[in-house]
């Protein structure tokens, strides 16, 4: 089997110029040649802010940039035709396409209606701080711009568990909707804030069977319309896992496809919560390894005081490698975003070597590390901040090494707090494969590592170009591999 790599093909601040879908089409062939096998595209549906929307404020799931709604026909990323063409072109280039699914909430309702609610304590959502009373809630989604095309389903308060705005008093709070399906929140696995069912906007109620059936119909329609290969599921810790068990089983059976699925269960310091979700979904869904990403962030900020031998501790890729999608950064962790947890530039090549050149996990590369990003946004201090994220110069070579060299038996040398390494013995299927990786967060490092007697007498060089010179493998299949201070090197048979 060939090593596969995913690319998150967007970042939060991608320009609002409708160009992304065209860029996918133009880049597809080059991405495949670079070593990218799958791309995760941002939400394609119309958000409540129209062309200003990144897609995570879902308004109309059926509007893929086709209808004049929320001030535009196109979305931030382009039109429906451009989206379908982008997916088709990527798949023809040999790249699988994973679509971003945002089903936790809707926003930008077309009308408000009188609804009975109870106000809750935002720090303990299970604590009601009012008796039932009536507000005007934006819970009616009638989609006049679409006028019933593809689906005539109309959403109202019976489809939602909560809202955060009373149009009658213009008060903002968290309101639990009292409907026929329940007087409180749905049961979710995450118990932050008592119950973390409610996240934002108008929270969908999956206890309503009509809602579940509509979302199944929509999922099937979406696939038949676009023709993708899998899903990235947004905000799954805020939704009942039973819904996704039912939804995925239905779509996989109906469409006769595996539909690879990775979920965002963002608990960077709680591996057990992620393992509990995997158990509850019985392995149907892979998860992003938020714990490993947090380790990378901490290591990058701590410098030499971080014990590199512990870099994998508490990570999903260590506990359940077959269901771990590993990453260095994403759109939520980048600077000035809600889950900001950056990896300092000096350590990004280290982190990518861990996710790309080791055996376990399905690595996901971030858009900004390929293309770079520059933007201005407000920080928590209320002031504007200018951010420049440079592309990672070593990334093309790391992707090439993953595709050609990183195979076979893995031997780990996590035996020093500031210098670790591992070797890959190569395999017969990939001619010329085999690799020795060494990285340091302190002084220059040297490590005696075994790679295999089959390499005896062969000469290795650093494919990242950081260390000059050669290493000749001895008769026992070992060599003395080096890296510079605070650097990483990847040694393979001299080309």
C-alpha positions in Angstrom: 0.0 0.0 0.0 1.1 3.5 -0.8 1.2 6.1 2.0 -1.7 8.6 1.7 -1.8 12.3 2.7 -4.8 14.7 3.1 -4.7 18.4 2.6 -7.0 20.9 4.3 -7.6 23.0 1.2 -8.6 26.3 2.9 -7.8 28.6 5.8 -10.1 30.8 7.8 -9.0 34.0 6.1 -9.0 32.8 2.5 -10.1 35.8 0.3 -13.8 36.5 -0.1 -13.5 36.6 -3.8 -15.3 33.4 -5.0 -12.1 32.0 -6.3 -11.4 28.9 -4.2 -13.3 26.3 -6.3 -11.5 27.5 -9.4 -8.2 27.3 -7.6 -8.9 23.7 -6.7 -9.5 22.9 -10.3 -6.3 24.6 -11.4 -4.2 23.1 -8.6 -5.5 19.5 -8.7 -2.9 17.9 -11.0 0.0 19.7 -9.2 -1.2 18.6 -5.8 -1.3 15.0 -6.8 2.2 15.3 -8.2 3.3 16.9 -4.8 2.0 13.8 -2.9 -1.5 14.8 -1.9 -4.1 12.0 -2.2 -7.2 13.6 -0.7 -8.4 17.2 0.0 -10.8 18.4 2.6 -12.9 21.3 1.2 -14.7 23.9 3.3 -18.5 23.9 3.6 -20.0 24.4 0.2 -23.5 25.5 1.3 -24.8 29.1 1.8 -24.1 30.5 5.2 -26.1 33.2 7.0 -23.5 35.9 6.0 -23.5 35.0 2.3 -20.2 35.7 0.6 -18.8 36.8 4.0 -19.4 33.4 5.4 -16.8 30.6 5.8 -19.7 28.2 5.8 -19.8 27.2 9.5 -22.9 29.4 10.0 -25.2 27.1 7.9 -28.2 28.8 6.4 -29.4 26.6 3.5 -27.7 23.2 3.1 -29.3 22.8 -0.4 -27.9 26.1 -1.7 -24.4 25.3 -3.0 -24.0 28.7 -4.7 -27.1 28.5 -6.9 -29.8 30.8 -5.4 -30.0 34.5 -4.7 -30.0 34.2 -0.9 -28.2 36.2 1.9 -27.2 38.8 -0.6 -25.6 36.7 -3.3 -25.8 33.7 -5.5 -22.3 32.5 -5.0 -20.8 31.5 -1.7 -17.4 32.9 -0.4 -15.8 30.1 -2.5 -17.7 30.3 -5.7 -20.8 29.0 -7.5 -22.4 25.6 -7.5 -21.2 24.9 -11.1 -17.6 25.8 -10.1 -17.8 23.6 -7.0 -19.0 20.5 -8.9 -16.4 21.1 -11.6 -13.7 21.4 -8.9 -14.7 18.1 -7.3 -14.8 16.4 -10.6 -11.4 17.7 -11.7 -9.8 16.7 -8.4 -11.2 13.2 -8.6 -10.0 12.9 -12.2 -6.5 13.8 -11.1 -6.6 10.9 -8.6 -7.5 12.9 -5.5 -10.3 11.9 -3.2 -12.5 14.7 -2.0 -13.9 15.0 1.5 -16.7 17.5 2.1 -17.2 19.6 5.3 -20.6 18.8 7.0 -22.0 21.4 9.4 -25.2 20.0 11.0 -25.0 21.2 14.6 -26.9 24.4 13.9 -28.6 26.8 11.4 -28.3 30.6 11.3 -30.0 33.5 9.6 -33.6 32.3 9.9 -36.1 33.9 7.5 -38.7 34.7 10.2 -39.1 34.7 14.0 -42.0 33.1 15.8 -43.3 33.0 19.4 -41.6 30.1 21.3 -41.8 29.0 24.9 -38.3 28.8 26.4 -36.4 28.6 29.7 -33.3 30.6 30.2 -30.3 28.6 31.4 -27.0 29.3 33.2 -24.4 29.5 30.5 -21.8 27.9 32.8 -24.1 25.0 33.7 -26.6 24.4 30.9 -28.5 21.9 33.0 -29.5 24.7 35.5 -32.6 26.6 34.4 -32.7 30.2 35.7 -36.2 31.1 34.7 -39.7 29.6 34.5 -41.1 28.8 31.0 -42.0 32.0 29.1 -42.5 33.3 25.6 -39.9 34.9 23.3 -39.7 35.7 19.6 -37.1 33.3 18.3 -35.6 33.2 14.8 -36.5 29.6 14.1 -38.4 29.7 10.8 -36.3 28.7 7.8 -38.6 28.8 4.7 -36.0 29.5 2.0 -38.0 31.8 -0.2 -35.1 32.2 -2.6 -35.0 28.5 -3.3 -38.8 28.2 -3.4 -39.0 24.5 -2.6 -36.4 23.3 -5.2 -34.8 20.0 -4.0 -36.7 20.0 -0.7 -39.9 21.6 0.6 -38.9 20.9 4.2 -39.5 24.0 6.4 -37.7 24.3 9.7 -39.5 25.7 12.8 -39.0 25.7 16.6 -39.9 22.0 16.7 -36.6 21.3 14.9 -34.4 23.1 17.4 -33.3 22.7 21.1 -32.1 26.2 21.7 -31.4 29.8 20.5 -29.4 32.7 21.8 -31.5 35.8 20.9 -35.0 37.1 21.8 -36.2 39.4 19.0 -38.9 40.7 21.2 -36.6 42.2 23.9 -33.3 42.0 21.9 -31.8 40.2 24.8 -28.9 37.7 24.2 -28.8 34.6 26.4 -29.0 30.9 26.1 -32.6 29.7 25.8 -33.7 26.1 26.0 -36.7 25.6 23.6 -39.6 23.8 25.2 -41.0 21.6 22.3 -42.7 18.3 22.0 -39.4 16.4 21.9 -38.1 17.7 25.2 -37.8 20.4 27.8 -34.0 20.3 28.1 -31.0 19.6 26.0 -30.1 16.4 24.1 -27.7 14.0 25.7 -24.2 14.4 24.3 -21.0 12.8 25.5 -19.2 16.0 26.4 -20.2 17.4 29.8 -18.4 20.7 29.6 -20.7 23.5 30.9 -22.8 20.7 32.4 -24.1 19.8 28.9 -22.5 21.1 25.7 -25.4 20.4 23.3 -25.8 24.1 22.7 -22.9 25.7 20.9 -24.2 28.6 18.8 -27.0 30.1 16.7 -30.1 27.9 16.4 -29.3 24.4 17.7 -30.7 21.5 15.7 -32.9 18.9 17.6 -32.1 15.4 16.5 -34.9 14.0 18.7 -37.3 15.1 16.0 -37.6 12.2 13.5 -38.6 14.5 10.7 -35.2 16.3 11.1 -33.2 13.1 11.0 -35.1 11.9 7.8 -34.6 15.3 6.1 -30.8 15.2 6.8 -30.6 11.7 5.4 -32.4 12.9 2.3 -30.1 15.9 2.0 -26.9 13.7 2.5 -28.0 11.4 -0.3 -28.9 14.4 -2.6 -25.6 16.1 -1.8 -23.6 13.0 -2.9 -25.7 12.4 -6.0 -25.3 16.1 -7.0 -21.6 16.5 -6.3 -20.0 13.0 -6.2 -17.5 13.1 -3.3 -15.6 10.4 -1.4 -16.0 11.2 2.3 -16.9 13.6 5.1 -15.3 15.9 7.6 -17.9 16.4 10.4 -18.0 19.7 12.2 -18.6 20.2 16.0 -19.5 16.5 16.7 -18.9 16.9 20.5 -22.0 19.1 20.6 -24.3 16.6 18.9 -25.7 13.2 19.9 -23.4 10.4 18.6 -26.5 8.3 17.9 -27.5 10.6 15.0 -24.2 10.1 13.2 -24.3 6.4 13.7 -27.7 6.3 12.0 -26.8 8.9 9.4 -23.6 7.3 8.3 -25.1 3.8 8.3 -27.9 5.0 6.1 -25.7 6.8 3.6 -23.1 4.0 3.3 -25.8 1.5 2.7 -27.7 3.6 0.2 -24.7 4.8 -1.7 -22.7 1.5 -1.5 -19.5 3.4 -0.6 -17.2 3.4 2.5 -17.3 7.3 2.6 -14.3 7.9 4.8 -15.3 10.1 7.7 -13.3 12.2 10.1 -14.9 14.1 12.9 -13.9 17.3 14.8 -14.1 16.3 18.5 -11.8 19.0 19.7 -10.6 17.9 23.2 -6.8 18.6 23.1 -6.3 17.8 26.8 -8.8 15.0 27.2 -7.8 11.9 25.2 -10.3 9.8 27.2 -13.2 11.9 25.9 -12.1 11.1 22.3 -11.7 7.4 23.1 -15.2 7.4 24.6 -16.6 8.9 21.4 -14.8 6.3 19.3 -16.3 3.6 21.5 -19.8 5.1 21.3 -19.6 5.3 17.5 -18.1 1.8 17.3 -15.2 2.9 15.1 -17.4 4.4 12.3 -15.6 7.8 12.5 -11.9 8.7 12.6 -11.0 11.8 14.7 -8.5 14.6 14.4 -5.7 14.1 16.9 -6.2 17.3 18.9 -4.0 15.9 21.6 -1.0 15.5 19.4 -1.6 19.0 17.9 -1.5 20.4 21.5 1.7 18.6 22.2 3.3 20.1 19.1 2.1 23.6 20.2 3.5 23.2 23.7 6.8 21.7 22.4 7.2 24.7 20.0 6.7 27.2 22.7 8.8 25.5 25.4 11.9 24.9 23.3 14.6 22.8 24.9 12.7 22.5 28.2 10.2 20.3 26.5 10.9 16.5 26.7 10.8 15.4 23.1 10.7 11.8 24.2 7.1 12.5 25.4 5.9 14.1 22.2 3.4 11.2 21.4 2.2 10.8 25.0 -1.5 11.1 25.5 -2.2 11.3 21.8 -4.8 9.5 19.8 -2.3 8.3 17.2 -0.6 6.4 20.1 -3.8 5.0 21.5 -5.9 4.3 18.3 -3.6 4.8 15.3 -6.0 3.4 12.9 -8.6 6.1 13.6 -6.2 9.1 14.1 -6.0 11.9 11.6 -2.9 13.8 12.6 -2.3 17.5 12.0 0.0 20.3 12.8 -2.4 23.2 12.3 -5.9 23.9 11.0 -8.3 26.8 10.4 -9.4 27.0 14.1 -5.9 26.8 15.6 -4.3 29.5 13.4 -3.5 32.9 14.9 -6.5 35.0 16.1 -9.0 32.1 15.8 -11.3 30.7 18.4 -9.1 27.7 19.3 -5.8 29.4 18.6 -3.1 26.9 19.4 -0.2 27.7 17.2 2.9 25.8 16.4 5.9 28.1 16.2 7.6 28.2 12.8 10.9 26.8 13.9 9.1 23.6 15.0 6.7 23.0 12.1 9.2 20.9 10.1 9.7 18.8 13.3 6.0 18.3 13.7 5.4 17.5 10.0 8.2 14.9 10.1 6.4 13.2 13.0 3.1 13.0 11.2 4.4 12.4 7.7 7.4 10.1 8.2 6.1 7.7 10.9 4.0 4.6 10.4 0.8 5.5 12.3 -1.9 7.9 11.5 -3.5 9.6 8.5 -1.7 13.0 8.2 -3.5 16.1 7.2 -1.5 19.0 5.9 -2.7 22.6 6.4 -3.4 25.0 3.5 -1.2 27.8 4.9 1.8 25.5 5.2 1.6 24.9 1.4 0.6 28.3 0.1 1.2 30.8 3.0 -1.4 33.2 4.4 -1.5 36.9 5.3 -4.4 38.6 7.0 -5.5 41.2 9.6 -8.0 40.5 12.3 -8.8 41.7 15.8 -7.2 40.0 18.8 -8.6 39.4 22.2 -7.3 42.9 23.1 -9.7 44.4 20.6 -6.9 45.7 18.4 -6.1 44.8 14.8 -3.2 42.4 14.3 -1.4 41.7 11.1 -0.5 38.0 10.7 1.8 36.4 8.1 2.0 32.6 7.9 4.8 31.6 5.6 4.7 28.4 3.7 6.9 25.6 5.0 10.0 25.3 2.7 10.7 21.6 3.8 7.1 20.5 3.1 7.5 19.4 -0.5 10.5 17.3 0.4 8.7 15.8 3.4 5.8 14.8 1.2 8.1 13.3 -1.3 9.9 11.3 1.4 6.5 10.1 2.7 5.5 8.9 -0.7 8.8 7.2 -1.7 10.8 6.4 1.4 8.7 6.1 4.6 7.9 2.4 4.6 8.8 -0.8 6.4 9.6 -1.7 10.0 9.9 1.2 12.3 12.5 1.4 15.1 12.1 4.2 17.7 14.8 6.0 19.5 12.8 8.2 21.9 15.7 8.0 24.4 16.7 11.6 25.0 14.8 14.6 26.2 16.1 16.9 23.5 17.0 14.6 20.6 14.8 11.7 19.3 14.8 9.7 16.1 13.4 6.7 14.3 14.2 4.5 11.3 12.1 2.9 8.6 13.6 -0.3 7.1 11.9 0.0 3.7 10.0 -2.7 1.9 10.2 -4.6 -1.4 7.2 -2.9 -2.8 8.8 0.5 -2.8 12.2 0.3 -4.4 14.8 2.5 -2.7 12.6 3.0 0.4 14.0 3.3 3.9 14.6 6.3 6.1 16.3 7.6 9.2 14.9 10.7 10.9 16.5 12.6 13.8 15.3 15.8 15.4 16.5 18.2 18.2 15.0 21.0 20.2 18.3 21.9 21.7 21.9 21.3 20.7 23.1 19.5 17.6 22.3 15.8 17.9 23.9 12.6 16.9 22.2 9.2 17.3 23.3 5.7 16.6 20.3 4.0 15.0 19.7 0.7 13.3 18.0 0.7 9.9 18.7 -2.9 8.8 21.5 -5.1 7.5 20.1 -4.9 4.0 21.5 -1.3 3.9 25.1 -2.4 4.9 27.6 -0.4 2.9 25.1 2.0 1.5 25.6 5.8 1.7 22.8 8.0 3.1 22.4 11.8 2.8 20.1 14.3 4.5 17.3 14.8 2.0 16.2 18.0 3.8 19.6 19.5 3.1 20.2 20.6 6.7 23.3 18.5 7.4 26.1 18.2 4.8 28.1 15.0 4.5 27.3 11.3 4.3 26.5 8.4 6.5 27.7 4.9 5.5 25.7 2.1 7.1 27.9 -0.4 8.9 27.9 -4.2 8.6 25.3 -4.4 11.4 22.8 -2.2 9.6 23.4 0.9 11.7 24.7 4.4 11.3 25.6 7.6 13.1 22.9 10.1 12.1 23.1 13.8 12.9 20.9 16.9 13.0 21.7 20.5 13.6 20.7 22.4 16.7 16.9 22.9 16.9 16.5 21.2 13.5 15.4 18.0 11.8 17.1 15.8 9.3 15.8 12.9 7.2 18.5 10.5 5.9 17.9 8.1 3.0 20.0 6.3 0.4 21.9 8.8 -1.7 20.0 9.6 -4.9 
